[in-house]
C-alpha cells in the first residue's frame, strides 16, 4: 500500500511541477507581451510628439508668412501713397508754373497797353 501512495504522491508532484512550468511559461509570455505593448505605446507617443512638433512648426511658418504678406501689403500701400503724393506735387508745381506764366503774360499785356 505504501508503494501505491508513493506513486500517487510522485504523480501528484509531477503534475504540480508540470502545472508550475506551464504557469511560469505563461507568465514569461505575458511579460513579453507587456514589454511589447509598452514599446508600442512608447513608439506611438514619440510619433504623436513628432506630429505635434511638425504641426507647431507648420503653424509658425504659416504665421511668419502671413506677417510677411501683411508687411509687403503695408509697403505697397505706403509706396502707392508716396506715388500719389509725388504725382500731386508734380501737378501742383505744374499748375503753379502755368499760373505764374499766365500772370506774367497778363502783366506783359498790361504793360504793353500802357
GULOBA-972895 format. One line per field, with one value per residue (C-alpha): chain; x, y, z; residue number from 1; residue in one letter. Coordinates in pm, whole numbers. Example, Ala and Ser with C-alpha at 12.3 -4.5 7.8 and 13.67 -1.06 7.14 Angstrom:
BEGIN
chain	(A_A) $
c1	(1230_1367) $
c2	(-450_-106) $
c3	(780_714) $
n	(1_2) $
res	(A_S) $
END
This chain:
BEGIN
chain	(A_A_A_A_A_A_A_A_A_A_A_A_A_A_A_A_A_A_A_A_A_A_A_A_A_A_A_A_A_A_A_A_A_A_A_A_A_A_A_A_A_A_A_A_A_A_A_A_A_A_A_A_A_A_A_A_A_A_A_A_A_A_A_A_A_A_A_A_A_A_A_A_A_A_A_A_A_A_A_A_A_A_A_A_A_A_A_A_A_A_A_A_A_A_A_A_A_A_A_A_A_A_A_A_A_A_A_A_A_A_A_A_A_A) $
c1	(0_285_423_90_77_434_345_33_238_504_233_81_430_492_152_229_574_410_150_421_623_312_236_596_586_255_399_705_480_269_586_695_352_360_707_587_277_489_730_441_296_640_668_315_393_709_516_245_508_682_350_269_613_567_220_362_640_384_170_479_578_222_217_555_437_117_322_548_247_99_432_452_93_177_487_285_22_292_456_121_55_404_350_15_178_459_207_1_313_411_60_64_404_300_-21_177_417_121_-40_291_323_-37_26_348_169_-107_144_325_-4_-96_249_212_-130_0) $
c2	(0_235_191_296_601_691_653_865_1125_1121_1160_1448_1605_1560_1714_2008_2051_2044_2298_2526_2505_2589_2883_3007_2981_3168_3438_3470_3508_3766_3959_3953_4080_4354_4462_4473_4672_4918_4955_5014_5279_5450_5447_5590_5864_5958_5963_6184_6418_6441_6515_6784_6943_6936_7092_7364_7430_7446_7693_7905_7906_8000_8281_8411_8403_8588_8853_8885_8919_9186_9372_9356_9486_9767_9866_9852_10082_10321_10315_10385_10675_10818_10783_10968_11243_11277_11300_11556_11764_11749_11857_12138_12266_12248_12434_12699_12729_12763_13026_13215_13215_13340_13618_13709_13715_13932_14173_14195_14265_14528_14681_14692_14854_15141) $
c3	(0_72_-279_-430_-202_-301_-668_-626_-440_-713_-978_-784_-751_-1126_-1209_-977_-1143_-1485_-1374_-1228_-1552_-1754_-1523_-1548_-1928_-1932_-1702_-1930_-2236_-2052_-1961_-2329_-2435_-2167_-2287_-2650_-2556_-2355_-2650_-2889_-2656_-2640_-3022_-3058_-2803_-2996_-3323_-3171_-3023_-3362_-3536_-3279_-3331_-3710_-3671_-3444_-3696_-3980_-3782_-3704_-4072_-4175_-3917_-4037_-4398_-4308_-4126_-4430_-4661_-4434_-4428_-4810_-4844_-4599_-4803_-5125_-4971_-4850_-5193_-5362_-5122_-5185_-5561_-5533_-5326_-5582_-5866_-5671_-5602_-5972_-6074_-5817_-5929_-6295_-6208_-6020_-6313_-6551_-6325_-6296_-6676_-6706_-6454_-6632_-6971_-6826_-6676_-7010_-7188_-6936_-6965_-7345_-7322_-7111) $
n	(1_2_3_4_5_6_7_8_9_10_11_12_13_14_15_16_17_18_19_20_21_22_23_24_25_26_27_28_29_30_31_32_33_34_35_36_37_38_39_40_41_42_43_44_45_46_47_48_49_50_51_52_53_54_55_56_57_58_59_60_61_62_63_64_65_66_67_68_69_70_71_72_73_74_75_76_77_78_79_80_81_82_83_84_85_86_87_88_89_90_91_92_93_94_95_96_97_98_99_100_101_102_103_104_105_106_107_108_109_110_111_112_113_114) $
res	(X_X_X_X_X_X_X_X_X_X_X_X_X_X_X_X_X_X_X_X_X_X_X_X_X_X_X_X_X_X_X_X_X_X_X_X_X_X_X_X_X_X_X_X_X_X_X_X_X_X_X_X_X_X_X_X_X_X_X_X_X_X_X_X_X_X_X_X_X_X_X_X_X_X_X_X_X_X_X_X_X_X_X_X_X_X_X_X_X_X_X_X_X_X_X_X_X_X_X_X_X_X_X_X_X_X_X_X_X_X_X_X_X_X) $
END
